């Protein structure tokens, strides 16, 4: 099933208390990855 086939498409709801820690962790790991890439000579714009 594709996301657009769901009955609630495009009106989603979510639990902020569950999503926020996951998003914060992903952003933290993203920052670490960008730091490592810059060490190797890649520069984000």
C-alpha positions as a Markdown table, in Angstrom:
| # | Residue | x | y | z |
|---|---|---|---|---|
| 1 | Unk | 0.0 | 0.0 | 0.0 |
| 2 | Unk | 1.3 | 3.4 | -0.9 |
| 3 | Unk | 0.9 | 6.3 | 1.6 |
| 4 | Unk | -1.5 | 8.2 | -0.7 |
| 5 | Unk | -3.8 | 5.1 | -0.7 |
| 6 | Unk | -4.5 | 5.4 | 3.0 |
| 7 | Unk | -7.9 | 6.8 | 4.0 |
| 8 | Unk | -6.4 | 9.6 | 6.1 |
| 9 | Unk | -4.2 | 10.9 | 3.3 |
| 10 | Unk | -3.2 | 13.8 | 3.4 |
| 11 | Unk | -4.7 | 14.6 | 6.9 |
| 12 | Unk | -2.2 | 12.9 | 9.3 |
| 13 | Unk | -2.0 | 13.2 | 13.0 |
| 14 | Unk | 0.9 | 12.3 | 15.2 |
| 15 | Unk | 2.0 | 12.2 | 18.8 |
| 16 | Unk | 4.5 | 15.0 | 19.4 |
| 17 | Unk | 5.8 | 13.3 | 22.6 |
| 18 | Unk | 6.8 | 10.2 | 20.5 |
| 19 | Unk | 8.1 | 12.0 | 17.4 |
| 20 | Unk | 10.2 | 14.7 | 19.1 |
| 21 | Unk | 12.9 | 12.5 | 20.7 |
| 22 | Unk | 13.3 | 10.5 | 17.4 |
| 23 | Unk | 13.6 | 13.7 | 15.4 |
| 24 | Unk | 16.1 | 15.2 | 17.9 |
| 25 | Unk | 18.2 | 12.0 | 17.7 |
| 26 | Unk | 18.1 | 12.1 | 13.9 |
| 27 | Unk | 19.2 | 15.7 | 13.8 |
| 28 | Unk | 22.0 | 15.0 | 16.2 |
| 29 | Unk | 23.3 | 12.1 | 14.1 |
| 30 | Unk | 22.9 | 14.3 | 10.9 |
| 31 | Unk | 25.2 | 16.9 | 12.5 |
| 32 | Unk | 27.8 | 14.3 | 13.4 |
| 33 | Unk | 27.7 | 12.9 | 9.9 |
| 34 | Unk | 28.2 | 16.4 | 8.4 |
| 35 | Unk | 31.1 | 17.1 | 10.8 |
| 36 | Unk | 32.8 | 13.9 | 9.6 |
| 37 | Unk | 32.2 | 14.7 | 6.0 |
| 38 | Unk | 33.8 | 18.1 | 6.4 |
| 39 | Unk | 36.8 | 16.5 | 8.0 |
| 40 | Unk | 37.2 | 14.5 | 4.8 |
| 41 | Unk | 37.0 | 17.6 | 2.7 |
| 42 | Unk | 33.3 | 17.7 | 1.8 |
| 43 | Unk | 31.7 | 21.0 | 2.6 |
| 44 | Unk | 27.9 | 21.5 | 2.8 |
| 45 | Unk | 26.5 | 24.6 | 1.2 |
